[in-house]
C-alpha cells in the first residue's frame, strides 16, 4: 500500500491545530479508498483523533528548540527509514522541512512571522514572538528546496516567500481556508431597534503582542474624549489577566469607560458577539489569514482593517471595508467616528481578483496536486 506521512508535532492549539484536524479528517475518509496508508506524527493523538490513521506521538519535541530541531532533522529521518516500503508523500504541516526518505515532500507554511516588523517593546511582553519572527526565515530555509510544493493560504505569502527563498512561484499552491457560510443570526444593525444600545466595535483575538490591541484601545480612548461616554462600546475578547501583555492593556486603558474586556469566548458566544456587533475592527500587525475577518463577513457589516496585505486578501468579497495605518490611532478613531455616524464615504467593496495556478479550493484538490 502507498503511504502519506503528515508531520505536525508542534500543532496543539488555535488555527494551526484546526488545519491539522481538517487535514486528517479528510484523509481518514479519502485515503483508504485511494489506496493510501496514512501515518501522522503528532504531539498527542487525542488532539486530532480520526479512524484509518496510524499515529506516532512525539510529545517531547515541544520541550525546547533543541529538541524540536533534533526531532525534525534526526528523529523524523529515522522514522522515515524504519517505515516499510515507500512513502509517496511526506507533508510537513508546520513550516519546517524535515530530512526524510520519501518520493516527494511538501511543506505547509503556517506562519507569516518572517514578514513581521517587530518592535522593541515586543521583547518585554513576549520575547518569543519577535525572536520567532527573526528565526523563522532561517528555519524555513533549511532544506526548503527539497519540497516539490509549498502550500500557502494567500497570494501575498506566495509572492513574499518566492522572493525570500528564490523559489519559482509555480511551486507554491495557494490553498485558502474555506469561507464561512452565510448566517441568519438576528437582523442587520439597520433593521434593529437601536434605542438605548451603543454602537459596538468588536476585536476578536487572543492577547498576543502582535495583535496590536493597544492601537484600538488608544483609538477608543480618543473617540470617547470626542463623543463622551455611552455613545459606543469597543469589545475585546481578552480579560486583561491572561499574560503580561493583557495585564498592561488593562492597566493602561482599563479606565476607558467605552472599552469592555469581555474575556475568552466559546465558539457559540463568539458567534453571538459577531451577530450583535455593528463593526469589526482588526488592527493586527501580521497574520497568515485573520480568521475573524472571514467569520464576520457573512454579516455584511462594516469592517475596519489594518492596511496590510493579509487583510486586503482575506476581506476579498466584502461590500463595506476600510483600511487604516496599524500605527495611527488618530486615523482609526476618525474612521470609527465616521462609521458610527453612518458615513459610508470611507468604505468600498473589495472586489475579488483571480489567483494564478496552482491553487486548491479544498483538501481533495490539494492532495491531488501534491501527489501528482
C-alpha positions, -999 to 999 in steps of 0.1 A, spaced: 0 0 0 12 35 -8 18 59 22 12 95 31 30 109 62 18 140 79 42 155 104 27 180 128 44 175 162 42 213 171 5 218 164 -15 220 196 -39 249 195 -56 276 175 -58 279 138 -28 256 132 -45 227 151 -76 234 130 -56 228 99 -42 195 113 -78 183 122 -92 193 88 -63 175 70 -66 143 90 -104 143 89 -102 144 51 -75 117 48 -94 95 72 -122 92 47 -104 96 14 -71 77 18 -84 41 22 -104 43 -10 -75 58 -28 -52 31 -17 -31 51 8 -20 43 44 -18 75 65 8 80 93 6 111 114 34 123 136 17 144 163 21 158 198 -8 138 212 -32 116 193 -62 129 213 -58 164 198 -68 151 163 -81 115 166 -96 100 135 -101 65 122 -79 50 95 -49 69 107 -17 54 123 -4 78 149 31 83 163 32 105 193 63 127 199 53 149 229 89 156 239 95 175 207 80 207 220 101 209 252 127 231 237 140 244 204 169 220 206 145 190 209 123 204 181 153 206 157 165 172 168 131 158 161 129 175 126 164 166 114 172 133 132 141 116 147 119 120 116 146 108 93 150 77 114 112 71 114 111 75 76 138 49 71 121 24 95 87 26 78 83 -4 55 81 2 17 80 36 1 64 68 13 47 86 -16 43 119 2 57 135 33 37 167 41 51 188 69 22 209 84 44 232 104 67 253 83 100 233 85 113 207 61 125 175 78 153 154 64 133 123 55 132 94 30 102 100 7 93 101 -30 82 137 -27 80 162 1 58 193 6 55 219 34 25 239 46 37 274 55 15 282 85 32 313 98 38 347 84 62 358 111 92 361 87 74 393 74 66 408 108 81 442 117 88 437 154 90 464 180 114 468 209 86 466 234 76 432 220 106 417 238 92 430 271 58 414 268 67 382 249 103 378 236 93 345 219 73 364 192 100 388 179 126 361 182 104 338 163 99 365 136 137 367 132 144 330 134 116 315 113 131 327 80 162 307 88 142 277 100 121 278 68 153 280 47 168 247 59 160 220 33 133 241 17 143 233 -18 137 196 -12 100 203 -14 81 196 -46 54 221 -35 50 247 -7 14 254 4 3 289 15 -31 304 23 -27 337 4 -12 352 -28 10 377 -9 27 348 10 34 331 -23 50 362 -36 69 370 -4 83 335 1 91 331 -36 112 363 -34 127 355 0 139 320 -8 144 322 -46 118 296 -54 96 299 -85 60 310 -77 47 280 -97 59 257 -68 36 274 -43 0 262 -41 -24 288 -28 -50 270 -6 -71 294 13 -92 282 43 -129 276 35 -151 307 37 -177 309 64 -212 303 51 -238 330 52 -255 333 85 -290 341 96 -285 352 132 -306 382 141 -313 413 120 -288 436 105 -280 467 126 -301 489 102 -331 468 110 -327 467 148 -343 489 174 -311 506 184 -326 528 211 -305 526 243 -278 504 227 -244 519 220 -227 513 186 -205 482 191 -170 477 177 -155 442 181 -120 430 180 -119 392 185 -85 378 190 -60 363 215 -38 385 237 -6 382 216 16 412 213 15 413 175 -23 416 176 -20 454 183 -48 457 208 -31 489 221 -39 507 188 -77 501 191 -76 508 229 -60 542 223 -83 550 194 -113 542 217 -99 565 243 -95 593 218 -130 587 204 -146 587 239 -129 620 246 -145 634 214 -180 620 218 -184 613 255 -194 581 273 -222 557 264 -221 565 226 -202 534 216 -186 503 230 -154 486 220 -153 449 229 -120 429 234 -122 391 237 -95 392 264 -99 397 302 -67 415 310 -53 387 331 -41 362 305 -4 373 303 19 403 308 7 420 276 -30 416 286 -23 429 321 -6 460 306 -35 467 283 -60 465 312 -38 487 335 -33 514 308 -67 515 292 -90 499 318 -103 533 328 -118 539 293 -155 536 300 -163 526 264 -138 497 264 -150 463 276 -126 434 284 -151 406 277 -126 377 281 -124 344 261 -155 335 241 -167 300 233 -174 294 196 -212 299 202 -206 330 223 -183 344 197 -210 340 170 -234 358 193 -209 387 196 -205 388 158 -243 389 154 -247 418 179 -217 439 168 -220 468 144 -184 468 131 -154 446 132 -120 462 138 -89 442 131 -56 460 138 -32 430 139 3 437 125 7 403 109 -15 373 101 -14 342 79 -51 347 73 -71 366 100 -100 342 107 -123 367 124 -124 387 92 -138 359 72 -161 348 101 -176 383 103 -180 389 66 -213 369 62 -230 395 85 -224 421 58 -215 449 82 -187 475 81 -151 463 88 -121 485 97 -89 466 89 -51 471 90 -39 483 57 -17 452 52 -16 425 25 -32 398 46 -63 420 54 -68 430 18 -68 394 7 -89 379 35 -116 406 30 -119 398 -7 -156 400 -15 -166 422 14 -190 451 5 -181 476 31 -144 477 42 -120 505 50 -83 502 59 -61 521 83 -25 525 92 -18 500 120 4 526 137 -20 555 136 -46 556 164 -59 591 154 -67 578 119 -85 548 133 -105 570 158 -117 592 129 -128 561 109 -146 548 139 -164 581 144 -175 582 107 -186 546 109 -209 551 139 -223 583 124 -233 562 93 -208 579 69 -201 554 41 -175 576 24 -145 556 38 -160 523 28 -157 505 -5 -162 469 -18 -132 447 -20 -136 431 -54 -123 396 -60 -94 391 -84 -82 358 -99 -53 338 -84 -28 323 -107 -24 285 -106 -16 263 -88 -45 267 -64 -66 244 -43 -101 252 -30 -102 221 -7 -82 192 6 -92 170 -23 -77 194 -48 -47 199 -26 -37 163 -23 -44 157 -60 -17 183 -67 7 171 -40 6 135 -53 8 144 -90 
